[in-house]
Amino acid sequence: MDAATGRLAHRQSRPSEGRTPRFFALHPDGSALYVLNEDSEAIAVIAVAGDGTLGPTLAQLACGSPVCVVFGG
């Protein structure tokens, strides 16, 4: 984020690890990005470093046509 303006800035891109990425969500603790790949019927869990950069894929979770994810409290 740009400290002066508060705007988000592009930091990095990487493959979604599947077909038809439909939704993504950052884990509440900021440690992982969940990418829901609808036509691959899987959720890719990607590591997020402290500086916000994306790391390796931590897991591929089978899920029939995922379209959204909600984290419980």
C-alpha positions in Angstrom: 0.0 0.0 0.0 1.2 3.5 -0.8 1.6 5.2 2.7 1.0 8.6 1.2 -2.3 7.9 -0.6 -3.6 4.7 1.1 -4.0 3.1 -2.3 -3.1 -0.5 -3.0 -0.4 -1.2 -5.5 0.4 -4.2 -7.7 3.1 -6.2 -6.0 3.2 -9.6 -7.7 1.3 -12.0 -10.0 1.5 -15.8 -10.1 -0.5 -18.7 -11.6 -3.7 -19.7 -9.8 -2.7 -23.4 -9.9 -5.9 -24.3 -11.7 -8.6 -23.5 -14.3 -11.1 -20.7 -14.0 -10.1 -19.0 -10.8 -13.4 -17.6 -9.4 -12.7 -16.3 -6.0 -9.8 -15.7 -3.7 -9.5 -14.8 0.0 -6.7 -13.9 2.4 -6.7 -16.0 5.6 -7.5 -13.8 8.6 -4.0 -14.2 10.0 -2.5 -13.1 6.6 -0.4 -16.3 6.2 -2.1 -17.8 3.2 -4.1 -16.9 0.1 -7.0 -19.3 -0.8 -7.7 -19.4 -4.6 -10.8 -21.2 -5.7 -10.4 -22.7 -9.1 -14.0 -23.6 -10.2 -13.3 -25.8 -13.3 -10.4 -27.6 -11.6 -12.6 -28.4 -8.6 -9.9 -27.5 -6.2 -8.7 -24.8 -3.8 -5.1 -23.8 -3.9 -3.6 -22.6 -0.7 -0.6 -20.3 -1.3 1.8 -19.0 1.3 2.0 -15.3 1.9 5.2 -13.8 3.4 5.3 -11.1 5.9 6.0 -8.5 3.2 2.9 -9.6 1.3 4.7 -11.5 -1.5 3.3 -14.9 -2.5 5.3 -18.0 -1.9 4.9 -21.7 -2.7 1.7 -23.6 -2.9 1.0 -25.2 0.5 -1.9 -27.4 -0.5 -4.4 -28.3 -3.2 -7.7 -29.1 -1.7 -10.3 -31.1 -3.7 -13.7 -29.3 -3.7 -16.5 -29.7 -6.2 -16.8 -26.5 -8.2 -15.8 -24.0 -5.4 -17.2 -20.5 -5.8 -16.6 -18.8 -2.4 -15.0 -19.3 1.0 -15.9 -17.8 4.4 -13.6 -18.0 7.5 -15.4 -18.6 10.8 -14.6 -16.9 14.0 
